[in-house]
Amino acid sequence: MSNRTTVLGRHHAGGIAGAMMMCLGLAGCASPDDVTGALAAPSARPAPVASMAPSHPAATPSAPAASSHPEMTPQALARAEANFSRCIASLEPLARSKGVSAAGFRRYTAGLKPDMGIMEKLQTQPEFARTAGDYVTMLVSETRIRKGREAMAQNAAVFDAVGRTYGVDPYVVAAIWGIETNYGSARGSYPVLQATGTLACVGRRQAYFRDEFVAALRIVDKGDVPESHLRGSWAGAFGLTQFMPTAFQRDAVDFDGDGHRNVVDSVADAMGSTANKLKRGGWVAGRSWGYEVVLPARFNYAQASKSIRKPMREWWALGVRRPEGRPMPSGDEMAYLLLPAGAKGPVFLMTDNFKAILSYNPADAYALAIGHLADRIRGGGPFVQPWPEDARALSRLERTELQQRLASRGLYVGPHDGALGEKTRDAVREYQVSVGLPADGLPSGEVLDSLRNRSGS
């Protein structure tokens, strides 16, 4: 599933939203709660921020530093490259235990060579992120909306059947297709066996990718996808909606009934498999992923937390309303409040179906883009509350600096790793209360500037 080379760059050679998709498998990805660092990831071991010196907002990204991980040093990489054939051969017992035939293993691994260029992509981490608003706006474009409507019209029977079979909103399935591969036009060009084989025997994620490599071997050995068609991201994601090989083994279905689970060449199989994954992720039939809402004046922003789920009637009692007089959903439906751009931006009540989208990719900005694109394809309009124009996303070093400055005030206890999760947000909220800022918990440029100004640096 969903890699990254640039901040909002493709998570593979052709993908759209992959900047976060590989968070399902790779260390060093942004926290699932990292909406302000929309789809950018701190490195696994971020460089220290000496004396917490301010980082200039207009600074250009620096080149990635050499990794300190023992498997990523030049010497270790050279040894792994030289030992590649022996490493691959050593995986035969694991592959055989997972159902790969002896003949198939030898056929598909004969002459397999590592792609050492993948190590640069594994090591490269983006310095700067986009705001959640920039990210959602970029992905939910008029072109993608139009193409989504065309794709659904051309495959109407498939989407109707998917909706009936799985109870999943077919517009959400179409949105995943659109954001992952631009409806199939940007799938990636890396041979999946070579990519996962390289990562299984070279670099810092070998243990994880051994399972992915073996799962990819099973795919071609069982005849689900021809080896020549099994191409995708540098990290092994493939198909119209970008499945990692192990996710394919778990969730892929033969929806067109031809005896193969081919998410590369069959729209029916890809859409059915995507819907199956969402259903397994907890999708509840007949409900939305979430609702844009408006908060009353002097709202207690401490209520905006994934850990605080309330029935819709309780949010109503707190003064939460849908914009333009739209009706609130069922009073018993549970939801939590999400402020992806803080108090100045649009606000949402998120249902369990939003969590189902997060099971596909655990990034709030990604899931929000999926839900919004689905609604726009359906005929809905843009969000009523605009995204704040003055919002500034923090760079990786700035996110680490923010944590350090909060820690120096005794507000934050946790790693200074630039991953902005609930602990960071709680610390930000406590700081905002102490200085009279709206306590929305958003780790923003405004908060970092305030911390800098109050420390005199």
Buried (B, 14 or more C-beta within 10 A) or exposed (E): BBBBBEBBBBBBBBBBBBBBBBBBBBBBBBBBBBBBBBBBBBBBEBBEBEEBEBBEBEEEBEEBEEBEBEBBEEEBBEEBBEBBBEBBEEBBEBBBEBEBBEEBBEEBBEEBEBBBEBBEBBBBBBBBBBBBBBBBBBBBEEEBBEBBBEBBEEBEEBBEBBBEBBBBBBBBBBBBBBBBBBBBEBBBEBBBBBBBBBBBBBBBBBEBBBBBBBBBBBBBBBEBBEBEBBBBBBBBBBBBBBBBBBBBBBBBBBBBEEEBBBBBBBBBBBBBBBBBBBBEBBBBEEBBBBBBBBBEEEBEBBBBBBEEBBBBEBBBEBEBBBBEEEEBBEEEBBBBBBBBBBBBBBBBBBBBBBBBBBBBBBBBBBBBBBBBBBBBBBEEEEBEBEBBEEBBBBBBBBBBBBBBBBBEBEBBEBBBBBBBBBBBBBBBBBBBEEEEBBBBBBBBBBBBEBBBEEEEE
